[in-house]
């Protein structure tokens, strides 16, 4: 079995865009692999993908999945979705 990577907490603030290690810590997971197993069900897919190893989650998306903020509705939701598709193909 591969070695599991522990997460670490940033000293005093959370960045708006997080890699898997930081996102896992933000969500309260003990291991990065536990976070990655829940992506697509409990947690959202990464919003920004540069390569197979460089994926980024936005803090707002994680907050929504954790129930910390309400999801946008109506026109705002369609606009945000269209903007995301335009940016990321």
PDB file as gemmi writes it, atoms N, CA and C in Angstrom:
CRYST1    1.000    1.000    1.000  90.00  90.00  90.00 P 1                      
ATOM      1  N   UNK A   1       0.845  -1.175   0.000  1.00  0.00           N  
ATOM      2  CA  UNK A   1       0.000   0.000   0.000  1.00  0.00           C  
ATOM      3  C   UNK A   1       0.892   1.241   0.000  1.00  0.00           C  
ATOM      4  N   UNK A   2       0.518   2.225  -0.783  1.00  0.00           N  
ATOM      5  CA  UNK A   2       1.302   3.456  -0.887  1.00  0.00           C  
ATOM      6  C   UNK A   2       1.228   4.249   0.413  1.00  0.00           C  
ATOM      7  N   UNK A   3       2.263   4.998   0.656  1.00  0.00           N  
ATOM      8  CA  UNK A   3       2.290   5.836   1.851  1.00  0.00           C  
ATOM      9  C   UNK A   3       1.226   6.925   1.749  1.00  0.00           C  
ATOM     10  N   UNK A   4       0.508   7.159   2.845  1.00  0.00           N  
ATOM     11  CA  UNK A   4      -0.550   8.168   2.875  1.00  0.00           C  
ATOM     12  C   UNK A   4       0.042   9.495   3.303  1.00  0.00           C  
ATOM     13  N   UNK A   5      -0.392  10.574   2.634  1.00  0.00           N  
ATOM     14  CA  UNK A   5       0.136  11.900   2.917  1.00  0.00           C  
ATOM     15  C   UNK A   5      -0.739  12.605   3.944  1.00  0.00           C  
ATOM     16  N   UNK A   6      -0.146  13.036   5.012  1.00  0.00           N  
ATOM     17  CA  UNK A   6      -0.871  13.783   6.036  1.00  0.00           C  
ATOM     18  C   UNK A   6      -1.112  15.206   5.556  1.00  0.00           C  
ATOM     19  N   UNK A   7      -2.174  15.812   6.032  1.00  0.00           N  
ATOM     20  CA  UNK A   7      -2.473  17.190   5.674  1.00  0.00           C  
ATOM     21  C   UNK A   7      -1.932  18.125   6.745  1.00  0.00           C  
ATOM     22  N   UNK A   8      -1.741  19.377   6.376  1.00  0.00           N  
ATOM     23  CA  UNK A   8      -1.294  20.374   7.341  1.00  0.00           C  
ATOM     24  C   UNK A   8      -2.168  21.614   7.215  1.00  0.00           C  
ATOM     25  N   UNK A   9      -2.346  22.291   8.310  1.00  0.00           N  
ATOM     26  CA  UNK A   9      -3.187  23.480   8.335  1.00  0.00           C  
ATOM     27  C   UNK A   9      -2.354  24.744   8.122  1.00  0.00           C  
ATOM     28  N   UNK A  10      -2.825  25.656   7.263  1.00  0.00           N  
ATOM     29  CA  UNK A  10      -2.124  26.932   7.138  1.00  0.00           C  
ATOM     30  C   UNK A  10      -2.170  27.687   8.462  1.00  0.00           C  
ATOM     31  N   UNK A  11      -1.167  28.506   8.690  1.00  0.00           N  
ATOM     32  CA  UNK A  11      -1.028  29.188   9.978  1.00  0.00           C  
ATOM     33  C   UNK A  11      -2.221  30.069  10.340  1.00  0.00           C  
ATOM     34  N   UNK A  12      -2.642  30.961   9.454  1.00  0.00           N  
ATOM     35  CA  UNK A  12      -3.679  31.900   9.882  1.00  0.00           C  
ATOM     36  C   UNK A  12      -4.776  32.185   8.872  1.00  0.00           C  
ATOM     37  N   UNK A  13      -4.732  31.655   7.681  1.00  0.00           N  
ATOM     38  CA  UNK A  13      -5.832  31.899   6.748  1.00  0.00           C  
ATOM     39  C   UNK A  13      -5.866  30.837   5.660  1.00  0.00           C  
ATOM     40  N   UNK A  14      -7.009  30.742   5.009  1.00  0.00           N  
ATOM     41  CA  UNK A  14      -7.186  29.783   3.925  1.00  0.00           C  
ATOM     42  C   UNK A  14      -7.182  30.545   2.610  1.00  0.00           C  
ATOM     43  N   UNK A  15      -6.412  30.077   1.631  1.00  0.00           N  
ATOM     44  CA  UNK A  15      -6.381  30.758   0.339  1.00  0.00           C  
ATOM     45  C   UNK A  15      -7.675  30.535  -0.430  1.00  0.00           C  
ATOM     46  N   UNK A  16      -8.001  31.416  -1.373  1.00  0.00           N  
ATOM     47  CA  UNK A  16      -9.225  31.236  -2.156  1.00  0.00           C  
ATOM     48  C   UNK A  16      -9.153  30.061  -3.128  1.00  0.00           C  
ATOM     49  N   UNK A  17      -7.950  29.669  -3.535  1.00  0.00           N  
ATOM     50  CA  UNK A  17      -7.748  28.539  -4.440  1.00  0.00           C  
ATOM     51  C   UNK A  17      -6.786  27.578  -3.762  1.00  0.00           C  
ATOM     52  N   UNK A  18      -7.172  26.283  -3.663  1.00  0.00           N  
ATOM     53  CA  UNK A  18      -6.389  25.325  -2.886  1.00  0.00           C  
ATOM     54  C   UNK A  18      -6.049  24.074  -3.687  1.00  0.00           C  
ATOM     55  N   UNK A  19      -4.848  23.555  -3.473  1.00  0.00           N  
ATOM     56  CA  UNK A  19      -4.495  22.263  -4.057  1.00  0.00           C  
ATOM     57  C   UNK A  19      -5.140  21.167  -3.202  1.00  0.00           C  
ATOM     58  N   UNK A  20      -4.957  19.915  -3.589  1.00  0.00           N  
ATOM     59  CA  UNK A  20      -5.625  18.805  -2.897  1.00  0.00           C  
ATOM     60  C   UNK A  20      -5.241  18.722  -1.420  1.00  0.00           C  
ATOM     61  N   UNK A  21      -3.969  18.938  -1.111  1.00  0.00           N  
ATOM     62  CA  UNK A  21      -3.522  18.843   0.275  1.00  0.00           C  
ATOM     63  C   UNK A  21      -4.191  19.900   1.153  1.00  0.00           C  
ATOM     64  N   UNK A  22      -4.226  21.132   0.665  1.00  0.00           N  
ATOM     65  CA  UNK A  22      -4.825  22.221   1.428  1.00  0.00           C  
ATOM     66  C   UNK A  22      -6.343  22.062   1.510  1.00  0.00           C  
ATOM     67  N   UNK A  23      -6.967  21.658   0.398  1.00  0.00           N  
ATOM     68  CA  UNK A  23      -8.420  21.460   0.390  1.00  0.00           C  
ATOM     69  C   UNK A  23      -8.819  20.349   1.365  1.00  0.00           C  
ATOM     70  N   UNK A  24      -8.021  19.290   1.424  1.00  0.00           N  
ATOM     71  CA  UNK A  24      -8.313  18.204   2.355  1.00  0.00           C  
ATOM     72  C   UNK A  24      -8.275  18.701   3.795  1.00  0.00           C  
ATOM     73  N   UNK A  25      -7.261  19.489   4.116  1.00  0.00           N  
ATOM     74  CA  UNK A  25      -7.165  20.043   5.468  1.00  0.00           C  
ATOM     75  C   UNK A  25      -8.337  20.980   5.752  1.00  0.00           C  
ATOM     76  N   UNK A  26      -8.704  21.796   4.786  1.00  0.00           N  
ATOM     77  CA  UNK A  26      -9.814  22.736   4.941  1.00  0.00           C  
ATOM     78  C   UNK A  26     -11.121  21.995   5.243  1.00  0.00           C  
ATOM     79  N   UNK A  27     -11.303  20.864   4.603  1.00  0.00           N  
ATOM     80  CA  UNK A  27     -12.532  20.077   4.784  1.00  0.00           C  
ATOM     81  C   UNK A  27     -12.489  19.180   6.020  1.00  0.00           C  
ATOM     82  N   UNK A  28     -11.352  19.159   6.710  1.00  0.00           N  
ATOM     83  CA  UNK A  28     -11.253  18.376   7.931  1.00  0.00           C  
ATOM     84  C   UNK A  28     -10.857  16.932   7.727  1.00  0.00           C  
ATOM     85  N   UNK A  29     -10.369  16.605   6.542  1.00  0.00           N  
ATOM     86  CA  UNK A  29      -9.920  15.234   6.286  1.00  0.00           C  
ATOM     87  C   UNK A  29      -8.539  15.021   6.890  1.00  0.00           C  
ATOM     88  N   UNK A  30      -8.265  13.801   7.330  1.00  0.00           N  
ATOM     89  CA  UNK A  30      -6.964  13.495   7.920  1.00  0.00           C  
ATOM     90  C   UNK A  30      -5.929  13.155   6.859  1.00  0.00           C  
ATOM     91  N   UNK A  31      -6.381  12.678   5.696  1.00  0.00           N  
ATOM     92  CA  UNK A  31      -5.472  12.288   4.623  1.00  0.00           C  
ATOM     93  C   UNK A  31      -5.978  12.821   3.293  1.00  0.00           C  
ATOM     94  N   UNK A  32      -5.041  13.154   2.431  1.00  0.00           N  
ATOM     95  CA  UNK A  32      -5.374  13.663   1.103  1.00  0.00           C  
ATOM     96  C   UNK A  32      -6.179  12.633   0.327  1.00  0.00           C  
ATOM     97  N   UNK A  33      -5.796  11.371   0.452  1.00  0.00           N  
ATOM     98  CA  UNK A  33      -6.485  10.316  -0.292  1.00  0.00           C  
ATOM     99  C   UNK A  33      -7.946  10.179   0.129  1.00  0.00           C  
ATOM    100  N   UNK A  34      -8.252  10.411   1.414  1.00  0.00           N  
ATOM    101  CA  UNK A  34      -9.649  10.376   1.871  1.00  0.00           C  
ATOM    102  C   UNK A  34     -10.445  11.485   1.187  1.00  0.00           C  
ATOM    103  N   UNK A  35      -9.854  12.665   1.089  1.00  0.00           N  
ATOM    104  CA  UNK A  35     -10.502  13.776   0.388  1.00  0.00           C  
ATOM    105  C   UNK A  35     -10.741  13.416  -1.075  1.00  0.00           C  
ATOM    106  N   UNK A  36      -9.711  12.909  -1.739  1.00  0.00           N  
ATOM    107  CA  UNK A  36      -9.815  12.596  -3.156  1.00  0.00           C  
ATOM    108  C   UNK A  36     -10.851  11.516  -3.444  1.00  0.00           C  
ATOM    109  N   UNK A  37     -11.041  10.571  -2.519  1.00  0.00           N  
ATOM    110  CA  UNK A  37     -12.058   9.531  -2.697  1.00  0.00           C  
ATOM    111  C   UNK A  37     -13.464  10.115  -2.647  1.00  0.00           C  
ATOM    112  N   UNK A  38     -13.636  11.225  -1.952  1.00  0.00           N  
ATOM    113  CA  UNK A  38     -14.954  11.826  -1.795  1.00  0.00           C  
ATOM    114  C   UNK A  38     -15.247  12.923  -2.824  1.00  0.00           C  
ATOM    115  N   UNK A  39     -14.240  13.258  -3.648  1.00  0.00           N  
ATOM    116  CA  UNK A  39     -14.449  14.254  -4.706  1.00  0.00           C  
ATOM    117  C   UNK A  39     -15.446  13.677  -5.710  1.00  0.00           C  
ATOM    118  N   UNK A  40     -16.435  14.471  -6.048  1.00  0.00           N  
ATOM    119  CA  UNK A  40     -17.480  14.028  -6.969  1.00  0.00           C  
ATOM    120  C   UNK A  40     -18.730  13.568  -6.256  1.00  0.00           C  
ATOM    121  N   UNK A  41     -18.623  13.304  -4.952  1.00  0.00           N  
ATOM    122  CA  UNK A  41     -19.817  12.948  -4.174  1.00  0.00           C  
ATOM    123  C   UNK A  41     -19.981  13.950  -3.034  1.00  0.00           C  
ATOM    124  N   UNK A  42     -19.163  13.864  -2.029  1.00  0.00           N  
ATOM    125  CA  UNK A  42     -19.238  14.795  -0.904  1.00  0.00           C  
ATOM    126  C   UNK A  42     -18.659  16.149  -1.272  1.00  0.00           C  
ATOM    127  N   UNK A  43     -17.536  16.142  -1.970  1.00  0.00           N  
ATOM    128  CA  UNK A  43     -16.842  17.375  -2.347  1.00  0.00           C  
ATOM    129  C   UNK A  43     -16.936  17.585  -3.853  1.00  0.00           C  
ATOM    130  N   UNK A  44     -16.852  18.848  -4.304  1.00  0.00           N  
ATOM    131  CA  UNK A  44     -16.959  19.119  -5.742  1.00  0.00           C  
ATOM    132  C   UNK A  44     -15.701  18.719  -6.501  1.00  0.00           C  
ATOM    133  N   UNK A  45     -15.854  18.605  -7.803  1.00  0.00           N  
ATOM    134  CA  UNK A  45     -14.698  18.413  -8.669  1.00  0.00           C  
ATOM    135  C   UNK A  45     -13.852  19.683  -8.611  1.00  0.00           C  
ATOM    136  N   UNK A  46     -12.563  19.585  -8.889  1.00  0.00           N  
ATOM    137  CA  UNK A  46     -11.740  20.794  -8.894  1.00  0.00           C  
ATOM    138  C   UNK A  46     -12.231  21.750  -9.971  1.00  0.00           C  
ATOM    139  N   UNK A  47     -12.174  23.032  -9.677  1.00  0.00           N  
ATOM    140  CA  UNK A  47     -12.636  24.023 -10.642  1.00  0.00           C  
ATOM    141  C   UNK A  47     -11.552  24.318 -11.672  1.00  0.00           C  
ATOM    142  N   UNK A  48     -10.305  24.227 -11.275  1.00  0.00           N  
ATOM    143  CA  UNK A  48      -9.200  24.570 -12.162  1.00  0.00           C  
ATOM    144  C   UNK A  48      -8.264  23.380 -12.272  1.00  0.00           C  
ATOM    145  N   UNK A  49      -8.065  22.889 -13.501  1.00  0.00           N  
ATOM    146  CA  UNK A  49      -7.186  21.736 -13.717  1.00  0.00           C  
ATOM    147  C   UNK A  49      -6.104  22.142 -14.706  1.00  0.00           C  
ATOM    148  N   UNK A  50      -4.877  22.179 -14.238  1.00  0.00           N  
ATOM    149  CA  UNK A  50      -3.743  22.504 -15.111  1.00  0.00           C  
ATOM    150  C   UNK A  50      -3.134  21.245 -15.704  1.00  0.00           C  
ATOM    151  N   UNK A  51      -3.132  20.170 -14.937  1.00  0.00           N  
ATOM    152  CA  UNK A  51      -2.614  18.883 -15.390  1.00  0.00           C  
ATOM    153  C   UNK A  51      -3.195  17.815 -14.464  1.00  0.00           C  
ATOM    154  N   UNK A  52      -2.822  16.573 -14.704  1.00  0.00           N  
ATOM    155  CA  UNK A  52      -3.341  15.490 -13.864  1.00  0.00           C  
ATOM    156  C   UNK A  52      -2.927  15.655 -12.405  1.00  0.00           C  
ATOM    157  N   UNK A  53      -1.780  16.271 -12.172  1.00  0.00           N  
ATOM    158  CA  UNK A  53      -1.296  16.446 -10.798  1.00  0.00           C  
ATOM    159  C   UNK A  53      -1.593  17.825 -10.219  1.00  0.00           C  
ATOM    160  N   UNK A  54      -1.899  18.804 -11.058  1.00  0.00           N  
ATOM    161  CA  UNK A  54      -2.144  20.167 -10.572  1.00  0.00           C  
ATOM    162  C   UNK A  54      -3.620  20.512 -10.741  1.00  0.00           C  
ATOM    163  N   UNK A  55      -4.369  20.266  -9.679  1.00  0.00           N  
ATOM    164  CA  UNK A  55      -5.804  20.536  -9.642  1.00  0.00           C  
ATOM    165  C   UNK A  55      -6.068  21.477  -8.477  1.00  0.00           C  
ATOM    166  N   UNK A  56      -7.038  22.379  -8.658  1.00  0.00           N  
ATOM    167  CA  UNK A  56      -7.316  23.356  -7.625  1.00  0.00           C  
ATOM    168  C   UNK A  56      -8.813  23.458  -7.355  1.00  0.00           C  
ATOM    169  N   UNK A  57      -9.151  23.562  -6.076  1.00  0.00           N  
ATOM    170  CA  UNK A  57     -10.520  23.748  -5.612  1.00  0.00           C  
ATOM    171  C   UNK A  57     -10.659  25.171  -5.096  1.00  0.00           C  
ATOM    172  N   UNK A  58     -11.806  25.776  -5.336  1.00  0.00           N  
ATOM    173  CA  UNK A  58     -12.071  27.118  -4.820  1.00  0.00           C  
ATOM    174  C   UNK A  58     -12.734  26.999  -3.459  1.00  0.00           C  
ATOM    175  N   UNK A  59     -12.328  27.859  -2.539  1.00  0.00           N  
ATOM    176  CA  UNK A  59     -12.852  27.834  -1.173  1.00  0.00           C  
ATOM    177  C   UNK A  59     -14.375  27.955  -1.163  1.00  0.00           C  
ATOM    178  N   UNK A  60     -14.929  28.815  -2.005  1.00  0.00           N  
ATOM    179  CA  UNK A  60     -16.381  28.974  -2.059  1.00  0.00           C  
ATOM    180  C   UNK A  60     -17.094  27.685  -2.443  1.00  0.00           C  
ATOM    181  N   UNK A  61     -16.538  26.931  -3.387  1.00  0.00           N  
ATOM    182  CA  UNK A  61     -17.128  25.648  -3.791  1.00  0.00           C  
ATOM    183  C   UNK A  61     -17.095  24.653  -2.636  1.00  0.00           C  
ATOM    184  N   UNK A  62     -15.978  24.632  -1.912  1.00  0.00           N  
ATOM    185  CA  UNK A  62     -15.870  23.732  -0.760  1.00  0.00           C  
ATOM    186  C   UNK A  62     -16.830  24.154   0.346  1.00  0.00           C  
ATOM    187  N   UNK A  63     -16.975  25.470   0.554  1.00  0.00           N  
ATOM    188  CA  UNK A  63     -17.925  25.966   1.559  1.00  0.00           C  
ATOM    189  C   UNK A  63     -19.350  25.502   1.237  1.00  0.00           C  
ATOM    190  N   UNK A  64     -19.719  25.545  -0.049  1.00  0.00           N  
ATOM    191  CA  UNK A  64     -21.054  25.085  -0.448  1.00  0.00           C  
ATOM    192  C   UNK A  64     -21.233  23.601  -0.144  1.00  0.00           C  
ATOM    193  N   UNK A  65     -20.214  22.801  -0.451  1.00  0.00           N  
ATOM    194  CA  UNK A  65     -20.328  21.355  -0.219  1.00  0.00           C  
ATOM    195  C   UNK A  65     -20.384  21.030   1.271  1.00  0.00           C  
ATOM    196  N   UNK A  66     -19.786  21.882   2.097  1.00  0.00           N  
ATOM    197  CA  UNK A  66     -19.807  21.683   3.543  1.00  0.00           C  
ATOM    198  C   UNK A  66     -21.044  22.298   4.191  1.00  0.00           C  
ATOM    199  N   UNK A  67     -21.873  22.966   3.384  1.00  0.00           N  
ATOM    200  CA  UNK A  67     -23.090  23.575   3.908  1.00  0.00           C  
ATOM    201  C   UNK A  67     -22.845  24.875   4.655  1.00  0.00           C  
ATOM    202  N   UNK A  68     -21.720  25.516   4.375  1.00  0.00           N  
ATOM    203  CA  UNK A  68     -21.398  26.764   5.068  1.00  0.00           C  
ATOM    204  C   UNK A  68     -22.041  27.976   4.420  1.00  0.00           C  
ATOM    205  N   UNK A  69     -22.328  27.903   3.123  1.00  0.00           N  
ATOM    206  CA  UNK A  69     -23.039  28.976   2.421  1.00  0.00           C  
ATOM    207  C   UNK A  69     -24.062  28.345   1.497  1.00  0.00           C  
ATOM    208  N   UNK A  70     -25.078  29.114   1.180  1.00  0.00           N  
ATOM    209  CA  UNK A  70     -26.119  28.609   0.296  1.00  0.00           C  
ATOM    210  C   UNK A  70     -25.654  28.647  -1.143  1.00  0.00           C  
ATOM    211  N   UNK A  71     -26.155  27.719  -1.927  1.00  0.00           N  
ATOM    212  CA  UNK A  71     -25.849  27.684  -3.350  1.00  0.00           C  
ATOM    213  C   UNK A  71     -26.623  28.802  -4.047  1.00  0.00           C  
ATOM    214  N   UNK A  72     -26.019  29.436  -5.078  1.00  0.00           N  
ATOM    215  CA  UNK A  72     -26.750  30.474  -5.800  1.00  0.00           C  
ATOM    216  C   UNK A  72     -27.926  29.869  -6.545  1.00  0.00           C  
ATOM    217  N   UNK A  73     -28.942  30.670  -6.776  1.00  0.00           N  
ATOM    218  CA  UNK A  73     -30.109  30.181  -7.501  1.00  0.00           C  
ATOM    219  C   UNK A  73     -30.477  31.165  -8.592  1.00  0.00           C  
ATOM    220  N   UNK A  74     -31.312  30.718  -9.511  1.00  0.00           N  
ATOM    221  CA  UNK A  74     -31.814  31.589 -10.555  1.00  0.00           C  
ATOM    222  C   UNK A  74     -30.747  32.018 -11.538  1.00  0.00           C  
ATOM    223  N   UNK A  75     -30.866  33.273 -11.979  1.00  0.00           N  
ATOM    224  CA  UNK A  75     -29.985  33.810 -13.001  1.00  0.00           C  
ATOM    225  C   UNK A  75     -28.521  33.759 -12.567  1.00  0.00           C  
ATOM    226  N   UNK A  76     -28.234  34.022 -11.312  1.00  0.00           N  
ATOM    227  CA  UNK A  76     -26.861  34.000 -10.830  1.00  0.00           C  
ATOM    228  C   UNK A  76     -26.214  32.651 -11.037  1.00  0.00           C  
ATOM    229  N   UNK A  77     -26.955  31.580 -10.785  1.00  0.00           N  
ATOM    230  CA  UNK A  77     -26.419  30.237 -10.954  1.00  0.00           C  
ATOM    231  C   UNK A  77     -26.120  29.949 -12.426  1.00  0.00           C  
ATOM    232  N   UNK A  78     -27.020  30.351 -13.312  1.00  0.00           N  
ATOM    233  CA  UNK A  78     -26.790  30.133 -14.748  1.00  0.00           C  
ATOM    234  C   UNK A  78     -25.578  30.926 -15.224  1.00  0.00           C  
ATOM    235  N   UNK A  79     -25.450  32.160 -14.734  1.00  0.00           N  
ATOM    236  CA  UNK A  79     -24.321  33.001 -15.118  1.00  0.00           C  
ATOM    237  C   UNK A  79     -23.000  32.393 -14.653  1.00  0.00           C  
ATOM    238  N   UNK A  80     -22.961  31.961 -13.399  1.00  0.00           N  
ATOM    239  CA  UNK A  80     -21.742  31.371 -12.849  1.00  0.00           C  
ATOM    240  C   UNK A  80     -21.402  30.093 -13.628  1.00  0.00           C  
ATOM    241  N   UNK A  81     -22.400  29.281 -13.959  1.00  0.00           N  
ATOM    242  CA  UNK A  81     -22.161  28.063 -14.723  1.00  0.00           C  
ATOM    243  C   UNK A  81     -21.637  28.352 -16.118  1.00  0.00           C  
ATOM    244  N   UNK A  82     -22.232  29.341 -16.802  1.00  0.00           N  
ATOM    245  CA  UNK A  82     -21.784  29.709 -18.136  1.00  0.00           C  
ATOM    246  C   UNK A  82     -20.365  30.272 -18.101  1.00  0.00           C  
ATOM    247  N   UNK A  83     -20.078  31.065 -17.102  1.00  0.00           N  
ATOM    248  CA  UNK A  83     -18.738  31.631 -16.968  1.00  0.00           C  
ATOM    249  C   UNK A  83     -17.710  30.524 -16.742  1.00  0.00           C  
ATOM    250  N   UNK A  84     -18.042  29.551 -15.904  1.00  0.00           N  
ATOM    251  CA  UNK A  84     -17.144  28.430 -15.658  1.00  0.00           C  
ATOM    252  C   UNK A  84     -16.886  27.625 -16.924  1.00  0.00           C  
ATOM    253  N   UNK A  85     -17.940  27.405 -17.732  1.00  0.00           N  
ATOM    254  CA  UNK A  85     -17.771  26.652 -18.971  1.00  0.00           C  
ATOM    255  C   UNK A  85     -16.903  27.425 -19.958  1.00  0.00           C  
ATOM    256  N   UNK A  86     -17.097  28.740 -20.008  1.00  0.00           N  
ATOM    257  CA  UNK A  86     -16.307  29.556 -20.921  1.00  0.00           C  
ATOM    258  C   UNK A  86     -14.834  29.528 -20.537  1.00  0.00           C  
ATOM    259  N   UNK A  87     -14.560  29.603 -19.229  1.00  0.00           N  
ATOM    260  CA  UNK A  87     -13.177  29.611 -18.753  1.00  0.00           C  
ATOM    261  C   UNK A  87     -12.490  28.278 -18.929  1.00  0.00           C  
ATOM    262  N   UNK A  88     -13.223  27.196 -18.723  1.00  0.00           N  
ATOM    263  CA  UNK A  88     -12.600  25.878 -18.665  1.00  0.00           C  
ATOM    264  C   UNK A  88     -13.033  24.931 -19.786  1.00  0.00           C  
ATOM    265  N   UNK A  89     -13.626  25.496 -20.792  1.00  0.00           N  
ATOM    266  CA  UNK A  89     -13.970  24.718 -21.965  1.00  0.00           C  
ATOM    267  C   UNK A  89     -15.151  23.856 -21.777  1.00  0.00           C  
TER     268      UNK A  89                                                      
END                                                                             
